Amino acid sequence: MADDVGNLHSQSAEIGPVGLYLVKVVVGNVGTPGAPIVNLALTVDAPSGHVSGIAEINQAVIGGQHRFPVQGNIYHTGLGQDQLLVALHGQFVASVPPPAIGSFLVQFRAGLVVDKTWNGHGGFDYLNTHIDNVPVKRV
């Protein structure tokens, strides 16, 4: 037992970022024509697991550009290779195309499964767009 005590301080564990940090990721099939891509710039409060920041949707269609605030939480799987489960939500205003007049509030949701380097896969949905199992890459 006394021999084990000396080994405790020499053991190493992989520890992710602590405190408050910024992470930027791209979600989607980059390079696929017409595919919606979500760019996220997130501030992560590691102790609480709270995430907030800006999302930007880019799609090569009329009205396919949206920039808006998002927030959410990070959960740890705690199983085997620990992964981060990131749940985000936000809203943006979309305008009705002419000849109609008006705007409406659109709900945005995203779910990501990433490793400690913020690479993995995920999905998002807004309006009638539902994207699943696309790459998540840190930039």
N, C-alpha and C positions, 0 to 999 in steps of 0.2 A: 504494500500500500504506500509506504514512504517513497518507493521508487517512482510511483505514478505521478506524484506531486511535481517532480522536476520536469516531467514531460508536458504538463498542462500549459506551461508558458511557451514552449517551443512548437506547439501544434499551431497550424495555420488554418484559417477558414476563409472562404471567399465571402467578402462583405461588399455589398453594393454601396452606391453613394449614400451619404448621410446628410441630414439637414435639408436645405432647400436647393434645388438644382433645376437647370433648364435642359429640356430634351426636345429635339426636332426629329420628326419621323414623316415618312411618306407611306401612305396606305393605298394600295391599288396596283393594277397591272400597268406599270409605266411602260410606255412604248407601244401599247395596243391602241390603234386608232379608235377614237370615240369613247374610250373607257373613262369613267369618272375616276379622278385621282383626288385624294384628300391629303393636304399638307397640314401637319399639326405642329404648333410651337407651344409646348406645355411647360408650366412651372410645376414641379413636383415637390410636395412637402413630405419627405420620406417618413418622418416619425408618425404623422397622422394618416398617411396614405391618400391625402386629398390632392387632386390634380385640377389645374385650371389653365386656360390659355386661349389661343386663337386657332380656329379651323378654317381652312380655305379649300373649297371644292372647285376643281377645274375640270371642265368637260367641253369638248369641241362641238358644242351645239349652242343655238341661240338661247340665251338666258342661263348658260351653264357655269357662270362664275358667281360664287357666293363666299363671303368672308364674315365670320361671326364668332362670338365667344362660346366656349365650351367649358364644362366642368364635370367632375366625376370622382371616382375612387379607384384605388389599386388594391387588389387582394392577392395574397400569396397562396399558391397551391400547397406548399409545405410538404409535398410528396416527391421523393427522389430528387431529380434535378429541379430545384425550385423555379417556378415560372411565375410571372406577374400577369394577373388577369386585370385588364384595364377596362372600366366601363365609363363611357363618356356620353353626355347629352348636351344639346344646345338648340337654339332656335334662330331662324332667319326669316326675313320678309321677302316674299316672292311676289312679283307683279304678274297680273293676268295679261296674256298677249292680246294685242289689238285684234278685233275692234272692241273687245270688252274693256271695261275700265275697273280698276281696283287692285288691291293687294291682299295677301293673306299670310298668316304665320305658319311656317313649316317647321315641323319637329325633326331633329337630327339625332340619331343614336349610333354609337359605335362600340364594338367589343373587340379587344385585342388580346392576344396571348403572346407575350414577349419574354425573352430571357433578360438577364441583368444588363445586357448591352443594348436592349430595346430593339432587337431583331426577332421576327417571328411571323405570325399570320393573324388575320382578323377579318372583320367585315363592318359594314355600315349601311344605314338606310335613311332615306329621306324621300318625301313625295312618293312616287311609284318606283323608286330605284332601290333595289335590294341587292347588295353585293356581299358575297360570302367567300371565305377561304382565299383571300388575296394576300400577297406578301406585305409585310410591314418592315421597313428598312430605316435605320437611323441615318440621318444626313448631317 
